[in-house]
């Protein structure tokens, strides 16, 4: 009889930190391919379409980048909370509220100067997203309300509030019934690279990634967060104020999520339209996890995830598959990366045993 | 009065799918495994139930298929969280994505097709009781099964040896192990059973409620169920109360829309979600005042025989 046993590794070899996640992603794609084949979709054709659509042209490359921008921001929004073991999955709602606040200031506080307008939009989106995330932090730190559920419920609330405005009071009168707001004036648009759709949100995304990396690695506050995340009991003994830090990370995370919303509506779309978010908040969670909660890797992972998303669009157009089919791949990759983490922490030992139970 | 009865009756009807998922999650969490992937499991159950009913014309085979499909996708979560001891929050999330995508891909060619689902069935005799009859006993067989399930689980969890074992595995797996219980095996069993019930909840949506398949048709009900487990303090009877409360909010919201209320549909749709937050907060505040919350002590804590704590 053969038995398998997991034994903790005393030391994790350095090469494993690279090889295991990569192997896990490949494994996830492999299982996804098998699943596609079982469901009557040719996996080779599907993956070829993904690669062709995403990497086959400069247009595709641009598309990847404009998807990587919100993904980086939503991933960072979650990441800062996960480092403290706060399971904030509300980036989707924070993104919506950031976008809503941006559209609101453009509508009601418009100033015809692109610098002033940028500052106003930036602040509005960050505050709106921050408060939206902070509500969860407040409930969590004051009464211990489960943050996973509240952030998720707030996502649905935020999406519906946005729809209320897009379909109702803010709808463009000349839209012939389609749900979108009027186009933003030029001063309320972010800088866009000539001939592409790549916008200034890229600087916000990279900036936040660098700031987070420095904060977590080099500041006293970042150290506190890491201690709370790795050993809450030690943190309490050390006199670290956990409640205050919960409020702080949920607010900051929310603010970054809000910025993702601003960069989408003011950078990419130039208006708010129905279903503008595309689930970036949820995909961001995977990105954060694949980057092993290290801010500096987030933009890279977001780019790779962008390939998958752009490929998903191609799958929809070229093969007529629902956009959500790409969720299978995302889910399987996340599963396989998660499982692989265990295999890097533990060694799999095979024990051969004879029927009498003696170890052979 | 009629209006009141109608609201309560539709509260029961729309609460039932959430109830099945909530009961499943109560069982799984009592054994120490938190499955946040209910939303994905329900969707797969909903599609499987729809497809099997369409193929065979028999809604009961559909319900069985929904259960089986729920068990099958939950196997991913069970393997990751029990055997590989992964983070259960993230694993549950991965399950939502996988389930959503899987059901969307499977159902890509059948969107909008209708099936002959489960027929309404008044419960003999009991349906004649004034007030109680129309509210509770003029629905369909699945609703009556859910009543029986609530009663059974209350008895099973708190009055039987097997129920005690189940709770022991979730409270103190080390002691349970010392008692000679197979912790890993029991956790697998109850986690998968919970997934199966969530699948049935999804199946109810497609077979009884909508009688068709719509992509993403659970629209957050799985997540609400996960919240209701906390609201119900891991108790099947209280979970039922919560599920009907939510069914009630949903029914109320639909009725307001139908009456042409001036409040926009989108804003009314936020009600069930806001309600979850308010209810969870109320429970947490009471818990802070010394009311025992009753969360299983080893919820989300993986068990490895060789570890010593």
Interface residues (C-beta under 8 A of the other chain):
Chain A: X6 X7 X35 X36 X39 X41 X87 X89 X139 X143 X144 X145 X146 X148 X149 X150 X152 X153 X154 X156 X157 X160 X161 X163 X164 X167 X168 X282 X285 X286 X289 X320 X321 X322 X323 X324 X325 X326 X327 X328 X329 X330 X331 X332 X334 X335 X338 X339 X341 X342 X343
Chain B: X36 X40 X76 X79 X80 X84 X85 X86 X87 X89 X90 X91 X93 X94 X95 X96 X97 X98 X99 X100 X101 X102 X104 X105 X106 X108 X215 X216 X220 X223 X224 X226 X227 X230 X264 X266 X267 X269 X270 X273 X274 X276 X277 X280 X281 X284 X285 X287 X288 X304 X306
